[in-house]
Amino acid sequence: MRPIKDVYQRIRFSLLVKGFLHVLAMNVPNDRLRNTFYRWRGTKIGTNVGIGHGVFIEESRPYLVEIEDGVNIGPRVMIVAHDSSYHCINPEVPILFGRVIIRKKGYIGAKAVILPGVTIGEGAIVAAGAVVTKDVAPGTIVAGVPAKVLTTVDEALNRFSDLDALRKEMEDIKFGAYIPEEEDD
């Protein structure tokens, strides 16, 4: 049996390494490296996943977070798999944990917050700045604090019936040629 000092040093070293990997993952300027560092911390990440700069993925138990194939996560998103708020007020209450799963082709907008025990359904969209406290059904769009269903992805996509016109408009905006039409009085 190892002396307590040995065990403490191993745990401390492990926490330091995980903390260092967390800082690297949040700040490295390359998606592929970012995903690698998050994986080394224990987060399950599928293929073709885009994770923006400054994304905070669960610090103490990153293995509780699963990100499936084709997911895109905007910058400064926070994904948390534990809640210690009650424990801080009353130490007799245990720290609460919940697995967070983001299903295939999910999209999480910038600065959104995903709380413990939440599953984001396949093809769902979480708007920028939303705070997700409950599961999001597949193919739905949620926004707000707390996040509420706005519409389905299919209904939202129907607004883009003329994709060629939309692409042209975006090109005009991209190159500064977009000038809004003046209204006649």
C-alpha positions as CSV (number, residue, x, y, z in Angstrom):
1,M,0.0,0.0,0.0
2,R,1.3,3.4,-0.9
3,P,1.8,6.1,1.7
4,I,-0.8,8.8,1.8
5,K,1.8,11.4,0.7
6,D,2.4,9.4,-2.6
7,V,-1.3,9.2,-3.3
8,Y,-1.8,12.9,-2.6
9,Q,1.1,13.8,-4.9
10,R,-0.3,11.7,-7.8
11,I,-3.7,13.2,-7.4
12,R,-2.3,16.7,-7.2
13,F,-0.1,16.1,-10.3
14,S,-3.2,14.7,-12.2
15,L,-5.2,17.8,-11.3
16,L,-2.4,20.1,-12.4
17,V,-2.1,18.3,-15.7
18,K,-5.9,18.4,-16.3
19,G,-6.0,22.1,-15.3
20,F,-3.1,22.8,-17.8
21,L,-4.8,20.9,-20.5
22,H,-8.1,22.8,-19.8
23,V,-6.3,26.1,-20.2
24,L,-4.6,24.9,-23.4
25,A,-7.9,23.6,-24.9
26,M,-9.7,26.8,-24.2
27,N,-7.0,29.0,-25.8
28,V,-5.2,27.1,-28.5
29,P,-6.0,28.8,-31.9
30,N,-6.6,25.5,-33.8
31,D,-9.8,23.4,-33.8
32,R,-7.9,20.1,-34.2
33,L,-5.6,20.8,-31.3
34,R,-8.4,22.1,-29.2
35,N,-10.4,18.9,-29.7
36,T,-7.3,16.8,-28.9
37,F,-6.7,18.6,-25.6
38,Y,-10.4,18.3,-24.6
39,R,-10.2,14.5,-25.4
40,W,-7.1,14.2,-23.3
41,R,-9.0,15.6,-20.4
42,G,-11.7,12.9,-20.9
43,T,-14.4,14.6,-22.9
44,K,-15.9,12.3,-25.5
45,I,-15.8,14.2,-28.9
46,G,-16.9,12.7,-32.2
47,T,-15.6,13.5,-35.7
48,N,-16.0,16.8,-37.6
49,V,-16.7,18.7,-34.4
50,G,-16.0,22.5,-34.4
51,I,-15.3,24.0,-31.0
52,G,-14.9,27.8,-30.8
53,H,-12.2,29.7,-28.9
54,G,-12.7,30.0,-25.1
55,V,-15.2,27.2,-24.8
56,F,-15.4,26.0,-21.2
57,I,-16.1,22.3,-20.9
58,E,-16.7,21.0,-17.4
59,E,-13.5,21.4,-15.3
60,S,-13.8,18.7,-12.6
61,R,-15.5,15.8,-14.5
62,P,-15.0,16.4,-18.2
63,Y,-15.8,12.7,-18.9
64,L,-19.5,13.5,-18.2
65,V,-19.6,15.5,-21.4
66,E,-20.2,13.8,-24.7
67,I,-20.2,15.7,-28.1
68,E,-21.3,13.6,-31.1
69,D,-20.3,13.9,-34.7
70,G,-20.8,17.1,-36.7
71,V,-21.5,19.4,-33.7
72,N,-20.5,23.0,-33.9
73,I,-20.0,25.0,-30.7
74,G,-19.5,28.8,-30.8
75,P,-17.0,30.8,-28.9
76,R,-17.2,31.3,-25.1
77,V,-19.8,28.6,-24.6
78,M,-19.9,27.0,-21.1
79,I,-20.8,23.4,-20.6
80,V,-21.2,22.4,-17.0
81,A,-21.9,18.9,-15.6
82,H,-21.9,19.6,-11.9
83,D,-23.8,21.9,-9.6
84,S,-22.2,22.8,-6.2
85,S,-24.5,25.7,-5.3
86,Y,-26.6,23.8,-2.7
87,H,-23.4,22.2,-1.3
88,C,-21.9,25.6,-0.8
89,I,-24.9,26.7,1.3
90,N,-25.3,23.4,3.1
91,P,-22.3,21.0,3.1
92,E,-24.5,18.1,3.9
93,V,-26.1,18.3,0.4
94,P,-23.9,16.5,-2.0
95,I,-22.5,18.1,-5.2
96,L,-24.9,17.2,-8.0
97,F,-23.7,15.8,-11.3
98,G,-25.4,15.2,-14.6
99,R,-24.2,13.9,-18.0
100,V,-24.3,16.5,-20.8
101,I,-24.8,15.1,-24.3
102,I,-24.9,17.1,-27.5
103,R,-26.2,14.9,-30.3
104,K,-25.2,14.8,-33.9
105,K,-25.2,18.0,-35.9
106,G,-26.2,20.1,-33.0
107,Y,-25.3,23.8,-32.9
108,I,-24.5,25.8,-29.8
109,G,-24.3,29.6,-30.3
110,A,-21.8,31.9,-28.8
111,K,-21.8,32.4,-25.0
112,A,-24.6,29.9,-24.4
113,V,-24.6,28.0,-21.1
114,I,-25.5,24.3,-21.0
115,L,-26.3,23.1,-17.4
116,P,-25.9,19.6,-15.9
117,G,-28.1,16.7,-17.0
118,V,-29.1,18.3,-20.4
119,T,-29.2,16.5,-23.7
120,I,-29.3,18.7,-26.9
121,G,-31.1,16.7,-29.5
122,E,-29.8,15.8,-33.0
123,G,-29.9,18.8,-35.3
124,A,-31.1,21.2,-32.6
125,I,-29.9,24.8,-32.5
126,V,-29.2,26.7,-29.2
127,A,-29.2,30.4,-29.8
128,A,-26.3,32.6,-28.7
129,G,-26.5,33.6,-25.0
130,A,-29.2,31.0,-24.2
131,V,-29.1,29.2,-20.8
132,V,-30.3,25.6,-21.3
133,T,-31.7,24.1,-18.2
134,K,-33.8,21.3,-19.8
135,D,-33.4,18.8,-22.7
136,V,-33.7,20.2,-26.2
137,A,-35.8,18.1,-28.6
138,P,-34.2,17.0,-31.9
139,G,-34.6,19.6,-34.7
140,T,-35.8,22.5,-32.5
141,I,-34.4,26.0,-32.0
142,V,-34.2,27.4,-28.4
143,A,-33.3,30.8,-27.1
144,G,-33.5,32.9,-24.0
145,V,-32.8,32.7,-20.3
146,P,-34.0,30.1,-19.5
147,A,-34.0,28.7,-23.0
148,K,-37.5,28.2,-24.5
149,V,-38.5,26.6,-27.9
150,L,-38.8,29.2,-30.6
151,T,-39.6,27.0,-33.6
152,T,-38.3,23.9,-35.4
153,V,-35.3,24.0,-37.7
154,D,-37.4,22.9,-40.6
155,E,-39.8,25.8,-40.2
156,A,-36.9,28.2,-39.9
157,L,-35.3,26.8,-43.0
158,N,-38.5,27.4,-45.0
159,R,-37.9,31.1,-44.8
160,F,-34.9,30.6,-47.1
161,S,-36.9,29.5,-50.1
162,D,-34.8,31.5,-52.6
163,L,-31.2,30.4,-51.7
164,D,-29.7,32.0,-54.8
165,A,-31.0,35.4,-53.8
166,L,-29.9,34.9,-50.3
167,R,-26.3,34.0,-51.4
168,K,-26.2,37.1,-53.7
169,E,-27.4,39.3,-50.8
170,M,-24.7,37.8,-48.5
171,E,-22.0,38.4,-51.1
172,D,-23.1,42.0,-51.5
173,I,-22.9,42.5,-47.7
174,K,-19.5,40.7,-47.5
175,F,-17.9,43.0,-50.0
176,G,-19.5,46.2,-48.7
177,A,-21.8,46.7,-51.7
178,Y,-25.0,46.3,-49.7
179,I,-26.9,49.6,-49.6
180,P,-30.3,49.5,-48.1
181,E,-33.1,50.8,-50.4
182,E,-34.4,54.2,-49.3
183,E,-38.1,54.4,-48.6
184,D,-40.2,56.8,-50.6
185,D,-42.1,59.3,-48.5
